[in-house]
Amino acid sequence: MAATKKSTRSRSSRSSGTRSRKTAAKKKSTRRTSAKKSSRRKYSPKAGKSVKREMHEFKRGKLKSGRSGKKVKSRKQAIAIGLSEARRSGAKVPRKKAA
């Protein structure tokens, strides 16, 4: 009885294994055509400087948010403030993602 269980397992694993290979091959071919890597800079040095300045203020506990004037407590928010200032000044920064 144990031998029959092993044979059914091996059959099922074989069939599922071949299916995954076929789908994996299809996925690879679509990735190659659509994904292109660019060697250009995404952020300009000017943008990096503004983020650096905001992070410095954040670490000292002096960074405040725009309208409310509350103290910024998260790193991500500090970076976002730096990037938005860089955008306003005309630095090369990728567009803000739509929510």
C-alpha positions as CSV (number, residue, x, y, z in Angstrom):
1,M,0.0,0.0,0.0
2,A,2.9,2.4,0.7
3,A,4.2,1.8,-2.8
4,T,1.0,2.9,-4.5
5,K,1.0,6.2,-2.5
6,K,4.5,7.0,-3.6
7,S,3.7,6.4,-7.2
8,T,0.7,8.7,-7.1
9,R,2.7,11.4,-5.5
10,S,5.4,11.2,-8.1
11,R,2.9,11.4,-10.9
12,S,1.2,14.5,-9.5
13,S,4.5,16.2,-8.8
14,R,5.7,15.4,-12.3
15,S,2.6,16.9,-13.9
16,S,2.7,20.0,-11.8
17,G,6.4,20.4,-12.4
18,T,6.0,20.4,-16.2
19,R,3.2,23.0,-15.9
20,S,5.3,25.4,-13.9
21,R,8.2,25.1,-16.3
22,K,5.9,26.0,-19.2
23,T,4.5,29.0,-17.4
24,A,7.9,30.1,-16.2
25,A,9.2,30.1,-19.8
26,K,6.3,32.2,-21.0
27,K,6.8,34.7,-18.2
28,K,10.5,35.1,-19.0
29,S,9.9,35.9,-22.6
30,T,7.5,38.7,-21.7
31,R,9.9,40.2,-19.2
32,R,12.7,40.5,-21.7
33,T,10.8,42.5,-24.2
34,S,9.2,44.9,-21.8
35,A,11.9,45.5,-19.2
36,K,14.7,47.8,-20.4
37,K,17.4,49.1,-18.1
38,S,18.6,52.6,-18.5
39,S,22.0,53.8,-17.3
40,R,20.8,57.4,-16.8
41,R,20.5,59.1,-13.4
42,K,17.0,59.1,-12.0
43,Y,17.7,61.8,-9.5
44,S,20.0,64.9,-10.0
45,P,22.7,65.8,-7.6
46,K,20.7,68.9,-6.8
47,A,17.8,66.7,-5.6
48,G,20.2,64.7,-3.5
49,K,21.4,67.9,-1.8
50,S,17.9,68.9,-0.9
51,V,17.1,65.5,0.6
52,K,20.4,65.6,2.5
53,R,19.5,69.0,4.0
54,E,16.0,67.8,5.0
55,M,17.4,64.6,6.6
56,H,19.9,66.7,8.6
57,E,17.0,68.8,10.0
58,F,15.0,65.6,10.6
59,K,17.8,64.0,12.6
60,R,18.2,67.2,14.7
61,G,14.5,67.2,15.4
62,K,13.9,70.5,13.6
63,L,12.0,69.4,10.5
64,K,8.4,70.4,10.4
65,S,5.6,69.5,7.9
66,G,4.2,72.1,5.6
67,R,0.6,73.2,6.6
68,S,0.2,71.9,10.2
69,G,3.7,72.7,11.3
70,K,4.0,69.4,13.3
71,K,7.3,67.8,13.8
72,V,8.2,65.1,11.2
73,K,8.7,61.8,12.9
74,S,9.3,59.4,10.0
75,R,12.3,59.0,7.7
76,K,10.1,58.5,4.6
77,Q,8.2,61.7,5.2
78,A,11.5,63.6,5.5
79,I,12.7,62.2,2.2
80,A,9.4,63.0,0.6
81,I,9.7,66.6,1.8
82,G,13.2,66.9,0.3
83,L,12.1,65.5,-3.0
84,S,9.1,67.8,-3.3
85,E,11.3,70.8,-2.6
86,A,13.6,69.6,-5.3
87,R,10.7,69.3,-7.7
88,R,9.6,72.8,-7.0
89,S,13.1,74.2,-7.6
90,G,13.3,72.4,-11.0
91,A,15.7,69.6,-10.2
92,K,15.5,66.3,-12.1
93,V,13.3,64.1,-10.0
94,P,10.8,61.3,-11.2
95,R,7.2,62.1,-11.1
96,K,5.2,61.6,-7.9
97,K,3.3,58.3,-8.1
98,A,-0.5,58.6,-8.3
99,A,-2.3,57.2,-5.3
